[in-house]
Amino acid sequence: MASLILTNQMIVFYLGLFFFMGGIIGSSMQVFIFMTVSYYRKTPCTFYFLIAAIHEFGLFITAICPYVIAAGLDVDLTRVSIVWCKLRYFLAAGFGAVSTTCACLAVIDQFLITSQHAHFRQKSTMKIAYRTSLLAVIIWWLHSCLWLYFQDMSPKQGTCIYRTKAFFTYTTLLFCIGICIIPILTTATFGILTYRNIKNIIVLTRFHIDRQFTIIVFSQVLLSLIGLGPYGIYLIYLITTNNIKKNADRTIKESLVANIAYLFCSVAYGVKATLDQSKFIIFEYKKNEKSFKIHRKLPYENLLHVVKVTFDLPDDAALVLLDPVTRCSIASLATFDLWAWTDCEVPKYRIIVRNETCASK
């Protein structure tokens, strides 16, 4: 039994330290990039990622860091301070719920911006993103106040416990369904729908964006399953065995499994965050300029050059697509519908893909 306890502490310390360092570095880099590049703050998808990255940083500080300190230095502040006992679960619940919600909203926004229906595209605006993010932050942080009341210090054991079994059951179901099952289903569902939208875009298919997005969706779902799946299974097991009396050996084994499953949640928050940024192309309409520009959410320098659509004809617009290597047109003649407008209502132009010489005449 003593060796099992030591193994538990060593796994929590080294595995937790690895996930903590990776999560802190990844989330802080995302916050820095999204805050310094002004364009990222002007698109709904990356704005959701910014809010999620900020809360993920706080989650690693309040949830993972105390675990590592308690295992490495044998100093558990939740056993010493009743204030930290309440505050830690309050912060962890708030940071985790908001970051998960914003990550799901970002995936939904990817579906909206790639939709061929104007009604759906008009829902992807910064105004809606601000309101939705603010609503999610307010609701989840108010909900987290429940832990300030129901979390308490046990006078006999000196550990941080729940006041009632009912709240323990509620917390377990909430994390199992709201933090594990729903994010996995949301990521998979809207990821597949976005992939179908991209498959219908001729230009994006020509650049194999559909293949890239297939890898992105598969990576998101896989990392969500690896990170949240074990913890969700453990929570289901915890609910079903709640009323069973357990001996000391079984309790220690369950504690080891719980710690490993809990730490693997860092994969869903830390590692997946670096892949959650959209890698497909979006179109942005500038109201002050009579031009369209193609932007990229990630710096794929060898994918596309910035192109401009000019309004030389009342019903048509010339579009130059250059091969980044040969500097020649990718297609001599092709047509597709301009499909992604977010903040504005403009006529639906028929865009003709021509070479640079023809477009400049």
Summary of the structure (lengths in Angstrom):
residues: 361
radius of gyration: 24.5
end to end distance: 82.0
largest distance: 85.4
contacts: 1127
relative contact order: 0.11
helix: 66%
strand: 10%
